[in-house]
Amino acid sequence: GDFFGVGHGLVKDYWSLPLTMSPREGRGFNCYFPMPFSREGRIEMTNEGERRLVVYFYIDYETYEEPLANAGLFHAQWRRENPTEGWGDDARRIDEDGEYLREVWTTPNTTGEGNYVILEASGRGHYVGCNLNIDCFQRLKNDWYGEGDDMIFIDGDTKPTLHGTGTEDYFNTAWSPLTEFWTPYHGQPVASSGGEGWLYKGKQSVYRYHIEDPVHFRESIRVTIEHGHANNLSNDYSSTAYWYQTEPHAPPPELPPVSARLPRADGSERRCYTRPAMIRNDGRRPAELRPVTIETGYLAHAEGSALISMGGTTVLCAATTEDRLPRFAVGSGSGWITAEYSMLPRSTHTRTSRERNASSGRTAEIQRLIGRSLRSVARLDLLGERTFTVDCDVIRADGGTRTAAITGAYVALMQAFHKLVESKAYTTFPVRCGVGAVSCGLVDDTALLDLDYSEDFGAAVDFNVVMTEAGEMVEVQGTGESRPFTRDEMTGLIDLAEGGIQELFSAQQAALKEAGITVSPAAPAAS
């Protein structure tokens, strides 16, 4: 997205007068800069990535009887300095050390030496603006990345022809902005407010277009900006400059290889957030669960029950306790936990016939998955000669029925255990920790958590992840539906799922607490 106004390779909805990224999720790239040509024009796109891309485009143009007189040709230039060369002691914080603050702030820079260079061009033309992108990837003496003066040198001037008063001033903002916004000529489409007490941590992207106020030059221009006051900060800077000029012109700097152009990883890349600002059909962010409710004691006669809803998916889970064992477990000294799963005929858009004689392959697979998940955290050796069966009936299906069933089944099973603890049949809960599950996948190359049916249907890659509260994996089901997935994408999806499952653990605990149940895990079994 750097040419189209947003840096760090990000894509998101925003607009300015000459450049926009339009819905859906900023994937409509539009450039309205006029690009005059006298004889011919050629626009090339080169895919230097590892995956095939599908692109469609429109180009509007006008023809004239003769070339426009003195028309400058459109130019754009991308640059990066990673990191910029700062100075001073970054172990000293200027917000805590007044003497050091005065030392840094009174250090002069009147020549522009060491400034970050946005544009350097020779010839005759006019500069029409830039986007500047800063990644505050390390903690420095000053969290605020601004106060760097803009200095523009025109036609060989050794001192700045135009000398501004600070980064935020050049980009038409004030007082260390934290807000994402966009206007015709200036804006901040990416603003990181940091975290963990570190303001401005992360990626920032700002733009300023000189449409009404172009900066003219006859011989040369050099557009620069300080990286912090007097260049005291060492951050990751990149930019795209736009200008018009007549021919001939000096050759541009060579474009760095792909490896030197990739944005710095900060964790979001690992989670595959190619479009962090993406809003889904139901208004959620990519890493956001659907609304979760768990109602305990829904069935009066079951030893334990839970009605779990995750968005449009609702599953009724009921736990039954029986003082008997399946034949294979008799004499083993352990109990058994199993599960059954079914979907009501009108839980889906069209009626699904009941499975009367035998379970389908899908149903059998899901039943085994729920049973395995519950057994993974249970102390079977403490159950006695008992079988616990958890029936999971899908009342309404909108994606993620198996994962919702696992999360709800655990709550139902804990209620059954609680009754045995209350009756003194058990001295402790025969369980090591909690278990939960969630779906995730890649939709339009964006990693999404907790897929609804439409997202699941359109996912190129989908995963179901089951984890214990101890951070162990019970099951990872991953499928490349329309394309293979990389190891990094797999890791990113598992990380995404883990964050969602942690939230589900909290929902389980809250539901049990409301029922007056606090699960005290049993000690680990002797090895």
Secondary structure, DSSP 4 states (H G I P E B T S, - for coil): -TTTT--TT----EE-SSEEEESSTT-EEEE------SS---------SSS-------------SSPPTTPPEEEEEEEEESS----S-TTS-TTT-HHHHHHHHT---SS-TTPEEEEEEESSEEEEEEEEEEEE-S--S-S----PPEEEEETT-SS-SEE-S-HHHHTT--SS----EE-SSEEEEE----BTTBTT-EEEEEEEE-SSS-EEESSEEEEEE-SSGGG----EEEEEEEEEEPSP-PPPPPPPPHHHHSPPP-STTTTT-SSTT---TTS--TT-PPPEEEEE--SSSSSEEEEEEETTEEEEEEEEEES---GGGTTSS--EEEEEEEE-TTSSSS------SS--HHHHHHHHHHHHHHHHHB-GGGS-S-EEEEEEEEEE-SS-HHHHHHHHHHHHHHHHHHHHHHTTS-SSBSBSS-EEEEEEEEETTEEEES--HHHHHH-SEEEEEEEETTS-EEEEEEEESSS---HHHHHHHHHHHHHHHHHHHHHHHHHHHHTT----BPPPPP-
